[in-house]
């Protein structure tokens, strides 16, 4: 089960890609959700989201490097974020009047990561959180 942690490295790569897109080409990032033109406020808030993604990736990667308490803290914080992301995705789908591929992926990945984080926090020795 210690290989489970490698999934979080893949998550980090996906988040880095999303962060670069949100920070440097926010209009392209937003078009994954809605094909209409984005307001200036939406574009700039998307850039801020990109900044937060980089902070979260740094937190996760440092937790993976240090293991133990730092990784537990990172996993707890990200699990909370997963729950909030799932809820926010339902709100977004309601606001858009339907579901897109990106919204389905958002919920699917968030549930997947949430379950992995719970497993790692529940069985830290077996999953390599505590080494």
C-alpha positions as CSV (number, residue, x, y, z in Angstrom):
1,X,0.0,0.0,0.0
2,X,3.0,2.3,0.3
3,X,2.7,3.0,-3.5
4,X,-0.5,4.9,-2.9
5,X,1.5,8.0,-2.1
6,X,2.7,8.1,-5.7
7,X,-0.8,9.0,-6.8
8,X,-0.3,12.3,-5.0
9,X,2.7,13.1,-7.2
10,X,0.4,12.6,-10.2
11,X,-2.1,14.9,-8.5
12,X,0.6,17.5,-8.1
13,X,1.5,17.4,-11.8
14,X,-2.2,17.8,-12.7
15,X,-2.5,20.7,-10.3
16,X,0.7,22.4,-11.6
17,X,-0.7,22.1,-15.2
18,X,-4.0,23.6,-14.0
19,X,-2.2,26.3,-12.0
20,X,-0.1,27.4,-15.0
21,X,-3.2,27.5,-17.1
22,X,-5.2,29.5,-14.5
23,X,-2.4,31.9,-13.8
24,X,-1.2,32.6,-17.4
25,X,-4.1,31.8,-19.7
26,X,-7.2,32.2,-17.5
27,X,-9.6,32.5,-20.4
28,X,-8.5,29.1,-21.7
29,X,-8.9,27.7,-18.2
30,X,-12.4,29.1,-17.8
31,X,-13.5,27.8,-21.2
32,X,-13.3,24.3,-19.8
33,X,-16.3,25.2,-17.7
34,X,-18.3,27.6,-19.9
35,X,-17.9,28.5,-23.5
36,X,-19.1,32.1,-23.1
37,X,-16.7,35.1,-22.7
38,X,-15.4,35.7,-19.3
39,X,-15.5,39.0,-17.5
40,X,-12.4,40.8,-16.3
41,X,-13.3,39.9,-12.7
42,X,-13.6,36.2,-13.6
43,X,-10.3,36.2,-15.4
44,X,-8.5,37.9,-12.5
45,X,-10.1,35.6,-9.9
46,X,-9.0,32.7,-11.9
47,X,-5.4,34.0,-11.7
48,X,-5.8,34.1,-7.9
49,X,-7.0,30.5,-8.0
50,X,-3.8,29.6,-9.9
51,X,-1.7,31.1,-7.2
52,X,-3.6,29.1,-4.5
53,X,-3.0,25.9,-6.6
54,X,0.7,26.5,-6.5
55,X,0.6,27.0,-2.7
56,X,-1.4,23.7,-2.3
57,X,1.0,21.8,-4.5
58,X,4.0,23.1,-2.5
59,X,2.3,22.0,0.7
60,X,1.6,18.5,-0.6
61,X,5.1,18.0,-2.1
62,X,6.7,19.2,1.2
63,X,4.5,16.8,3.1
64,X,5.4,14.0,0.8
65,X,9.1,14.8,1.3
66,X,8.9,15.0,5.1
67,X,6.3,12.4,5.8
68,X,4.9,12.0,9.3
69,X,3.1,15.0,10.9
70,X,3.7,17.4,8.0
71,X,2.1,14.9,5.5
72,X,-0.8,14.3,7.8
73,X,-1.5,18.0,8.1
74,X,-1.3,18.4,4.3
75,X,-3.6,15.5,3.7
76,X,-6.1,16.8,6.3
77,X,-6.1,20.2,4.7
78,X,-6.5,18.8,1.2
79,X,-9.3,16.4,2.3
80,X,-11.2,19.4,3.6
81,X,-10.6,21.1,0.3
82,X,-11.9,18.0,-1.5
83,X,-15.1,18.1,0.4
84,X,-15.5,21.8,-0.4
85,X,-14.6,21.3,-4.0
86,X,-17.3,18.6,-4.4
87,X,-19.9,21.0,-2.9
88,X,-18.7,23.9,-5.0
89,X,-18.9,21.8,-8.2
90,X,-22.6,21.0,-7.5
91,X,-23.2,24.7,-7.0
92,X,-21.4,25.5,-10.3
93,X,-23.4,22.8,-12.2
94,X,-26.6,24.3,-10.9
95,X,-25.5,27.8,-11.9
96,X,-24.6,26.6,-15.4
97,X,-27.8,24.7,-15.7
98,X,-26.1,21.3,-16.3
99,X,-23.0,19.2,-16.1
100,X,-20.0,19.3,-18.4
101,X,-17.2,16.8,-18.7
102,X,-14.9,19.1,-16.6
103,X,-17.5,19.2,-13.8
104,X,-17.8,15.4,-13.8
105,X,-14.0,15.1,-13.7
106,X,-13.9,17.6,-10.9
107,X,-16.2,15.6,-8.7
108,X,-14.7,12.2,-9.7
109,X,-11.2,13.2,-9.0
110,X,-12.1,15.0,-5.7
111,X,-13.9,11.9,-4.5
112,X,-11.0,9.7,-5.5
113,X,-8.4,11.9,-3.8
114,X,-10.6,12.3,-0.7
115,X,-10.9,8.5,-0.3
116,X,-7.2,8.1,-0.8
117,X,-6.5,10.8,1.8
118,X,-8.8,9.2,4.3
119,X,-7.1,5.8,3.7
120,X,-3.7,7.4,4.3
121,X,-4.8,9.1,7.4
122,X,-6.6,6.0,8.7
123,X,-3.6,3.7,8.0
124,X,-0.5,5.9,8.1
125,X,2.0,3.2,8.7
126,X,0.7,0.9,6.0
127,X,0.5,3.6,3.4
128,X,3.9,5.2,4.1
129,X,2.6,8.4,5.6
130,X,4.7,7.4,8.7
131,X,7.9,5.9,7.7
